[in-house]
Structures are given as C-alpha cells and as structure tokens.
Amino acid sequence: SMQNERKRRMRPNLVTYNAAIEGFLAHDDHASALGALTNLSRWFTPNKFTWTALLQVEDPAFLYTALSTFADSRLAVNPHVYSKWLGVAAAHNEVDYLEDIAQRRRAGDLKLLPNRFLLTSDLIAKEQGVLSMAALRAKQQPL
C-alpha cells in the first residue's frame, strides 16, 4: 500500500544512524548513541563511518555495550575498534568487561573483520596481555 511505502521511505538509513551516533557522541549523550547503534545493528552492517565514530570513544562501559550489541546481532567488529576497546578497558582496569568480551570472542559470538594491517592473531596476543595485566592490577589493589 502507499502508506507502507511512505513508512519504508521514512525509515532511517545507515547514513542517518551514523550521523546520529556521531552527533550524540559529540554531545556526550552515550545513551542515545547506544540506542542509535542498537537500531543500526538491527537493520544494517556497520561501515567505516560507524567504526570511525566508535574510535573516538574513551568510555569502557560504552564500548563494552557496543561490542556486546554487535555480538548479539552477529555482526563482525572492525579490528581497530577491538584494539581501541582493549586499550580503553585496560586503562580503566575493567577486568570483568575485558573477560566477558574476550570470552564472547573465543566462543565465536564476537567475530573480527579481516584486516591486512591488523591481524587477528596480533589482537588475540594483545587481548591476552591486557587480561594478564588487568588481573595482576586487580590482585595488587587493596580491598
């Protein structure tokens, strides 16, 4: 019907979602950015603009939720975003987040996109190093 056609044409597209995510992140509105990212992941495959926006984020909880969303949607993650995640989570000593995402990657829920400049094997080595360092730091912290 004409009404269904109009609704279909009014639905946000990948460009709209990426612009929304970028705008929300620029204004530190992480909840709205995650909402847009969740909707994007229902309908589309993230592209270079999605990944570029995520590379600007320094909040481990946001990145954890973003990666979990991609895993839930069975969408592969850009390896540069995964590397960024490891660095941010390690800097904030988010051991539980790190272990959860690493487990999801090992289980095959979270896949990494192939990249000729950033090998999956190198990322796995970085992940193991980050997990070891985070575990050591957690043990050293007084209760």
N, C-alpha and C positions, 0 to 999 in steps of 0.2 A: 504494500500500500504506500501511498505518498507520505503518510505520517511516519512510517517505519524508515523510509528512505531519508526523510529530513532528519530523524534522530540519528541515523547512521552517519550522515554527513556532519552532524554537530558533535559527534564523539571526539574527544581529544586524540591527537595522533602522537607519534613518537617525538616530533619536534616540540609540540605543546608540552608534553610531560617533561622533556629535558629542560625547556625554558623555565617551567615551574620549579623543578628541582633546583636549578641554578639560582633562581630568584629567592626561593625560600632559604637556601644555604647562605646566600649573600646577606640575608637579614637574620641569620642565626635562628631561623624557625625550623628546627630539626624535626619536630613532629609533623609539620605539613610536608616537609621534604620527604620524609619516610612514607607518608600517605601517597604522595605522587609517585614515589619509587615503587611502592606496592602495586598501585594501579598499572604503572608502566609494565611491571613484570607479569601481570595477568594477560596483557594483550600483545606485547612487543618483546623483541630481543634488544637488550641494551646496546647502544652503539658508542662510537668514540666520544660523543658529547656527554653521554651518561658517565662513562669512565672518567673523563676529564673533570667533571663536576665532583665525583667522589674522591679524586686525587687531592682535592683542596681541603678535605675534612681532616681535622685533628682530634675528633671526639671518638674514643674507642667504643662507647655504647652505640653511637650512631652506625659506625662501620660494622660492628657485630650484628646489629639488626639488619643492615643492608645485606650483608653476606648470608645471613640466615634466610632472608626473603628470597634471595637468588637460589639458595639450596632448596627451599620449599617449592620453588617454581621450576626446579630442574634446569636452571639457566647457568651456563658456564660463566666464570668470572675472569675478567681481564687479569693477567698475572701481575701487572704493575699495581693494580688496586689491591691484590692479595699481598704483595710485598709491602705496600703502604700500610695495610692493616697490621701486618706483623710488627712493623716499626712502631706504629702508634700504640698498639696494645702492649708491646714490650715497654715502651717509655712510661706508660701509665701502670705497669705491672698488673695487668688484667689477666691473671693466671687462669681463672675459670673460663673467661671468654676465649682465651687462646686455646685451651684444651678442648673446649666444645667445638670450635670451628675446625681445629686440626682433626678431631675425631670424625666430624662430618665429611671432611675431605678424604680421610682414609677409608671411610665406609662407602665412598663413591657418591654421596649425596651432593657434595660440592665439587664441581669439576672446574678445572682451569683451562682457559682457551690456550691453544698452542701459540707460541711466540718465539720467533727465531732469535730474539735478543735476550729473552729471559726464560731460561729453560726450567721446566717443572722440577727437574732433579735439583737444580740450584735453589729453588724456592723451598723444596722439602728440607734440604740441608739447613737453610735459614730458619725454617719453622722449628726444626729440632733444636737448633742452637738457642733460639728465642725461648722455647719451652724450658730448656735446661737452665738458662739464666733466670727466668721468672721463678722457677721452682726454688733455685738457690736463694734468690732475694726473699722469697716468701718465708723460707726457713730462718733467715737471718733477722727478720723483723720481730721485735719483742711483742709479746701478747698483751 
